[in-house]
């Protein structure tokens, strides 16, 4: 029944999308494109790193970017996998030069992007940059790349860029399925491996066609630092779970953990949902000034390992009882990850039965709590049952006992 419901949802979204060729896209075709994306060594697991937008917006400069790189290394976050240092909007001058090239803002990036990339690379990290599949970027403070795809791709490659976030503003409402391919092709032609992140906001369901073009695709509009925004982005992203996998990932937007708009428990829910959903883990706060609580969330290696599991299967909602939910998905080594989510504001008990998880009845399971860092002594059979506070979660890995 669940497969039938998902198929109906997919067909409805294809009708909404309105592109005939998308309806003919087969799973085999998507897998073949994904293998091509993997050939350059990118996207085997979801990307991890940092992005400037959620905390700094347009208030960025080369010093901030360099200090952020330093902080990723000194805190140990880089060692945990946070490798990309991504500059978002507002890094360039408002006009191209006389030859049509993008120019770094002379006041905020006086040393140029190439020098910045060299610095980032010297730290063992990777540098990401931002552009737009339109005439101007979303800030209206710098040019977009529409019509300049090859020139800009070659520029990014010459600077040593490793990641491109490609936004969707100021495009005169032209179809993204026509605007995004030229940049994808231009990046490939440069010969430099550049992770291509399609920031199309999920408007034309890029999960259906993104695997042909890039390594990730936004399934939602922008996140904000509130419970309602965060939880709704997770819901929207979950609908496309079947389209994600090694080489191409669903992207519900960047992390808000540490920016102050949610409680500690809610940020744990946020990070847990992104991890179990195999979403890109791109930190959105100021890592130069991390609280201990924020570091404990972003630095939870056990949860990060779920996100980076080589099997690369996005978890799904497998049970819903009002505001009480069970999310689950398979991991490598015959394990299962389970998230018990209490979306209500009151203390509640949630049960996850083996039948919900696709686990054979009477299988004895070792249960590891990823936030309490505790393995339960007894073997669990047929169900998990825990009580938790409102707007909180518990996250477990189940391993069959021999």
N, C-alpha and C positions, 0 to 999 in steps of 0.2 A: 504493500500500500504506500509506504513512504517513497519508494522509487517512482510510483505512478504520480504521486503529488508533485515530486520534484520535476518530473518530465513535463507535466502540465504547466508548472511555473515557468520552465525554460521556454516552452513553446509560446506562452503568452508574452514573455519578454522579447522573444524574437519578433513577434508580430508588432509589438510596440516599437521595436528598433527600426523596422521598416526596410532593412537591406536584404534583398533576396538571397545574395550569395552567402550571408551568414547562416541562413537556415540549412544550407547544404554542407556546412562545416561538420566534419566527422571527428570523432575522438582520435582516430588514427592520424588525421591531418594535423590536429593540435599537437599530438605527441611528436610528430616528425619535426614540426617547427621548434618545439621545445628542445629536441635533441640538437638542432642547429644552434640554438642559443647557448646550450651547454658546451659546445665545442670550443668557445673562447674562454672557458673556465669560469664563467659568471653565473650566478644565480642557482648554484647547486643546492644551496640553502638560502633562506631569506636574508637580505642584507641587514647588517647591524652598523650603527654609527650614531651620528648626531646631525641635526639640521637647525639652522639659525632662526627659522620663521616663527615658531610658536612662542618663543620668548622675546626675541629681539626685533622681529618684524623688519622694517627697513633700517633700523639703527645698528648697522654692522660696519666693521672696518677690518683691515688686515690684522691689527693687533688683537682684536677679539677672536678672530679665527685661529691665530697662532697660539694664543693663551688657552683656547679650548682644546687644541691638539695636545698641548702640554699637559692639561688637566686629565684628558683621557688616558694618557700614559701614566702620570703620577698616581692617579687613583686606582690603577689596575683595571679600569674598564676596557682599555684597549686589549689587554691580555685576555679578557673574557670574550672578545670578539667584536667590540665596537670599533670598527676600523675606518668607516667613512666619515669624513668631516665635510659636510655639505653646505655650501653657500646658497642661500635662497635668493629671492628677488632683491633688486636695487643695488647690484654690484657694479653696474656699468654706467657710462655716460649716457645722456638722453639721446644723443645722436651718434650714428656711425661715423667713421672717418671718411675722407674723400674717396677712398677705394672700397668703401662698403663694409669695412671690418668693425666688429664690436670693440669698444675701447673701455678698459677698466676705469672706474671713477677715479679721477686724479687726486681727489681729496681723501677718499677713504681707502683706496687701494693704490697708493702712490708707487709702490714697488712693482706692481703688475701681478697678474695671476700666475705667470710662469714662476716667478720667484717664490710666490706663496706655495705653489705646488711642490717646488723643490724642498721647501722647509717641511711641509707635511710629509712628504715621502721620506725625508731624513729621520722622521720619528717612527717610521714603519707603518704609517697610515696612508689613507687614500683620500684624494680631494674630489669632491663633487661640486657641480655648478648647476645653475638654473637658467632655463630659457622658456619660450612660450611658442606654441603653434599658432601664433597670431601676429598682428602687425606691431603690437606693443605687449609688454608683460602686464600682469594683473595690477601692478602698482601704477602703471602709466608713467613710470619714471625711467624706463629703458626700452630699447627696441626689442621686439620679438624676432623669431627666426623664420617666419613664414616668407617664402621666396628666397631665403638666404641659407637654406639648410646645408648645402655642401660647403659653402664658405665658412659657416659657423662650426660645423663638425670638424673641419680641418683646423680651424683656430683652436678649438677645445683640445684636439689631439696634440697639436704642437705645444700647447701649454702643459700637457701632462695630466689632463683631466681623466678621472676614473669613473665618474658617475654623472648622469645628466637627468635632472628632473625637468620634465617638459610639460608646461601648463597649458591652459585652454581658453585664455581670455582674448578679447579684441580680434575675433576671427570672422566678423560679419556673418555669423551663424552658418558658416560652411561646414560640411560634414567632417567629423574627426577621422572617419575612415579614409578620407582623401588627404587630410593634413598631416597625419602622423607617419604614414609610410615613407615620405621623402626623407625625414630626419633619420628614421631607422636605417634606410638604405645608405644615407650619407655617412652615418657612424660606422657602418660595416666597411665602407670603401676606404676609410682612413687607415684601416689595418690595426688600430689600437683598440684593445678590449675596453669598452666603456659601457657600464651598466646603464640600461635605458629604462627609466621610470616614467610611464605614461600617466600624467596627472590630468585625466579627462573628466574626473569627478563622477564617473559612473553613469553619465547622462545617456549614452548610447550603448550601455552594457559592454564595456571593453573586455570583460571576462570572456565574451564570445569570440573576439577577434584579436585580443592583445598578445596571445602567444605567438602570432605571426610576426610581431613587430618588436616586442620588448621583453624585459625581464620581470617587470611588475606593472600593475595597472590599478589606478585608484578606482574603487568600487563605490565611493561615497563622496559627498561634498565635504568641505573643510570641517574638521573637528574643532570644538572649543572646549575650554577647561571646566566642564560641568558634567555631572552624572548623566543627565538626560542626553546630552550630545554624545558622550562616550558610548553609552549603552546602545543608543540607536545606530551608531556606526558599526558596532559589532553585529547587530541584528542584520543590517543591510548586507554586510560583507559575508555573513554565513550563508546567504542564499546562493552564492556562487562557489561554494566549497568544492564542488566536483571539477572545477576548471583550473584549480591551482595544483602546482607540483614542481619538482625540480626543474629549474630553467625559467619558470614564470609564476608569479605569486600575486594573489589578491591583496590589495593595499587599502585598509580602512583609514588611512592617514597616520600622521606621526604621533608619537607619545606626548601626553600632557603631564606625565608623572613628574612631580616636583615644582610645578608652576603655581600651586597654592589654591586652586579652585575646588578641589575635592579633599575628602578626608583620607587619612592613611589607609583605612580599610578599602575605600573606593578606589584608590590608586592600585592597591593589590589586585582588585577585580580587573581594573584596566590592563595591567601588565599581564595578568593570567590569561585574559581573553585574547590579547594580541599574540601571546606565546602559543596557546593551544590552536589558534587560527592560522598559524604559520605566516603571520603578518610581518612585514619589515619592522625591525625594532630600531627606530630612529629617535633617539633622545631629543626632547624638545625643550628642556630647561637649561639653566646656566650651570654647566658642569664645573665651573670654576668655584662655585659656592654651593656644594651639595650638603644637605643635612644628612645626618646619620640614617634617618628613616628612609630618605630617598635613595641613598646608596644601597641600603639593604634590599630595596625592591629591584632597582636596576641591576644590581650585582648578584642577584640570586642565580647562581650557576645551575642549580637543578631545574629551575623554570626555563632558563636560557637553553639548556640542553634539549628540552621538549621542542622549543621553537626550531632548533638546529638539527633535529633528528634526521638522519639521512633518508629515511623512508619518505619524508616530505608529504604526508597526507594531512590535509586540513581537517580538524575536528568539526563535528556538527552537533546541533541540538538533537538529542535522542529522546528526551522526555520533557514535557512541560505541563505543570499543574498550577495554573495561574501565574503567580510571580516566582514560583519555585521551578528551577530548571536543572537538567543534567546535560552537560556537553561531554562528548567523548570522541576518541579517535585512536586508531592503531599506531603503535610505535614499532621501531625495529626490535629484534630479539623477542618477538611474540608478546610484547608488553602492550598495555592499554593505558592511555591517559584519561583521567576523569576530572571534570570540574563540576562541583555542586555549587550552584549560584542562587542566592537568595536576593531577588530584586526588590522585595517588599521592604518596608521600614520597620518591621517587627521581627522578633526572634522566632525562628521557624525550624522545623525538622525536615530534612530532605532524604529520601531513599533512592538509591540507584540499584536496580536489580540487574543481575547478569543478563537476563533477556533483553533489557534496554541496551546493554553494551555489546551485544553480539557474542557474549562469552558462554561457552557450554555450561549447562546446569551442573551444579555440584562441583565445579572446578574450584580447588582450593587456591586462594590468591594471597601472596604477600603484598601488603599495602604500605606504600611509602608516602608520607605527607610532605609535600614539597615546600610548604611554608613553615611548618614546625620542624622540618628536618628530622623526622622521626619515622622509624619503621615499626609497625605494630607487631607484637610478638605472635599473636594467634593468626592462623590462617582464616581468611574471610571466605565464606561460602554463600553464593546466591545473592548477596546484597551488601551495599554500603549504606549506613544510616548514621547521619550526623546532624546535630543541632547547631545553628549558627546565628549570629546577630544579623540585623537588617542591613541590606546593601553590603553584603560581604560574600566571601566564597571560601571553599576548601578545594585544594588541588592535590590529586593523588596519581601515583603510577602503580598499576596492578601488574604483578609478575606471577605467572603460574608457578606453583610450588611442585617440585619433583616428588 
